[in-house]
Amino acid sequence: MLQQGPAEFEPVEETATYCHPRPLSQVLSELAGEEHGKVSVRRIRNALADRSFATFLVFTAGLNLLPFPPGSTVLLGVPIVLVAFQMVFGYPTVWLPRFFLKRSLSQKAFHKMTTWLIPFLIRMENWVRPRYWPFPNAKSAEKIVGVIALIYAIAVVIPIPFGNWLPALAVCICGIALSERDGVWLAIGTIVGVVAICIMVGVVLVAHAFAHSWLL
């Protein structure tokens, strides 16, 4: 289970020199091999400290792809909103709330995450590559992708039964596409998100029509 602490904010430390970051799948594989108990979000955050906003989109969205109890995305979706919001407004580094950093994943939950997420990331890392990138610079890319991710992140937070997985997947794909400057996968992630929102709207309309007919 995730454990809560006081709500403050803490930045991700910037590295002094830039080097091409290790693949996210490798980072999570190493953490899975090192940790044998609860794994704090702070521990994972520190392992990702040399990486960009894109990686944190993938990580926070990945948490929402796990089979947590219904309603958990109302809480777990908030970090995606925070990261996307900071991208839109041009924050220089990622800030995460202390209450989220102080939470921890049980060994079982972390194993579930890595068992599903690592093979998915490995496949994606083999497929994505720089191509058809429509943005002239990194800042404009982060802002536009941030807007897309923010819309889908809000969809993740909305408490619609079984309606949060697909928008979280869309954010995850968009994050991977941003990290590798892959316009093809960015388009795929955007389309997945649009389909997810259409499905959510359809579910709400059907539920409303059913409730209206039942009440009459």
PyMOL commands that set and color helices and strands:
alter all, ss='L'
color gray80, all
select helices_A, chain A and resi 24-34+41-47+53-63+73-76+78-88+98-101+107-127+138-157+165-180+183-215
alter helices_A, ss='H'
color red, helices_A
select strands_A, chain A and resi 9-11+39-40+95-97+104-105
alter strands_A, ss='S'
color yellow, strands_A
deselect
rebuild
show_as cartoon
